[in-house]
């Protein structure tokens, strides 16, 4: 009886953790924009920038869980996917490497129709990163405006 009770407690703890942390599949869709965007850009600005889906082949992207670098579980066209991601984790950051320099890179939330954060770059404008924060959606856009 005691082993069964212990097993049930472990299952309940695991299930509670998954619900509390919001374990879900998240996606980041890469889009190339015609106009630069900032963290203060409105959704109307995003629409006016004519951001179209772009192949994810032109970049390497990882999510950071604290100091742990997590590569995508799948890439299909313009969409990068991470399975079993803790959506409610406060440690969610992005590390992005581009093959060509960009003028701006922002992360948007298409469902909420808002820009969540602007990423910062290195001197070459090819490596970008930033803190996304916790309790986000499960679908993001990576809005890249090429340099020049």
C-alpha positions in Angstrom: 0.0 0.0 0.0 2.8 2.4 0.9 4.6 2.0 -2.5 1.4 2.7 -4.3 0.8 5.8 -2.2 4.3 7.0 -2.9 3.9 6.4 -6.6 0.6 8.4 -6.6 2.3 11.3 -4.8 5.1 11.4 -7.3 2.7 11.4 -10.2 0.7 14.2 -8.6 3.9 16.3 -8.0 5.0 15.8 -11.6 1.6 16.7 -12.9 1.4 19.8 -10.7 4.8 20.9 -11.8 3.8 20.6 -15.5 0.7 22.7 -14.9 2.4 25.3 -12.7 5.3 25.8 -15.2 2.9 25.7 -18.2 4.8 23.0 -20.0 3.9 23.3 -23.7 5.3 23.4 -27.2 6.4 26.9 -28.3 7.2 28.2 -31.7 9.2 31.1 -33.1 8.5 32.1 -36.7 11.2 34.0 -38.5 10.0 37.0 -40.5 12.0 39.5 -42.6 10.8 43.1 -42.3 11.2 46.0 -44.8 11.3 48.7 -42.0 13.2 48.7 -38.7 11.2 48.0 -35.5 11.8 48.9 -31.9 10.5 47.8 -28.5 8.1 50.8 -28.7 6.7 49.8 -32.1 3.0 49.3 -32.2 1.3 46.3 -34.0 0.3 48.8 -36.7 4.1 49.5 -37.2 4.7 45.7 -37.5 2.1 45.4 -40.1 3.4 48.5 -42.0 6.9 47.0 -41.9 5.6 44.2 -44.3 7.2 41.4 -42.3 7.0 38.2 -44.4 8.0 34.6 -43.3 11.6 33.9 -44.1 13.6 30.7 -44.1 15.1 29.8 -40.7 18.2 28.5 -42.6 19.8 32.0 -42.4 20.1 31.8 -38.6 21.0 29.7 -35.6 18.7 30.2 -32.7 18.6 28.8 -29.2 16.6 29.5 -26.1 18.3 29.9 -22.8 16.9 28.3 -19.7 19.1 30.1 -17.2 22.6 29.3 -18.4 21.5 26.2 -20.3 21.4 26.6 -24.1 18.5 24.7 -25.6 18.5 24.1 -29.4 15.1 23.8 -31.2 13.5 20.3 -31.4 12.4 21.0 -35.0 12.8 23.5 -37.9 10.3 23.6 -40.7 10.6 26.5 -43.2 10.3 29.7 -41.2 9.2 28.0 -37.9 11.5 26.8 -35.1 9.8 24.6 -32.4 10.7 23.7 -28.9 8.8 20.8 -27.3 8.0 20.6 -23.5 9.2 24.2 -22.8 8.3 25.7 -19.4 6.3 28.7 -20.6 6.0 30.2 -17.1 9.7 30.0 -16.3 11.3 33.4 -15.4 14.5 32.4 -17.1 13.5 32.5 -20.8 16.1 34.3 -23.0 17.0 34.1 -26.7 20.4 33.7 -28.4 20.4 34.4 -32.2 23.2 34.2 -34.7 22.5 35.5 -38.2 24.5 34.8 -41.4 24.0 38.5 -42.5 24.0 41.7 -40.4 20.6 43.0 -39.3 19.6 46.6 -38.4 17.0 45.5 -35.8 15.6 42.3 -34.4 12.5 42.3 -32.2 10.4 39.5 -30.7 6.7 39.9 -31.3 3.6 38.2 -30.0 1.2 37.7 -32.9 -1.7 36.6 -30.7 -1.5 39.6 -28.4 -0.5 41.8 -31.4 2.4 43.5 -29.6 6.2 43.7 -29.6 7.5 41.9 -26.5 11.2 42.9 -26.6 14.0 44.3 -28.8 17.1 42.2 -28.9 20.6 43.7 -28.6 23.5 42.9 -30.9 27.2 42.6 -31.0 29.5 45.0 -33.0 29.0 42.9 -36.2 25.2 43.0 -35.9 25.1 39.3 -36.5 24.8 38.0 -33.0 21.6 39.1 -31.1 20.2 38.2 -27.7 17.8 39.3 -25.0 15.7 38.4 -22.1 12.2 37.3 -23.0 10.8 36.8 -19.5 8.3 34.3 -18.2 4.6 33.8 -18.6 4.6 34.4 -22.3 2.6 33.0 -25.1 3.4 29.8 -27.0 3.8 31.5 -30.3 6.4 34.3 -31.1 7.7 36.1 -34.2 11.3 36.9 -34.7 11.1 40.1 -36.7 14.4 40.8 -38.5 15.2 43.9 -40.5 18.3 43.4 -42.6 21.1 46.0 -42.5 21.4 48.4 -45.4 
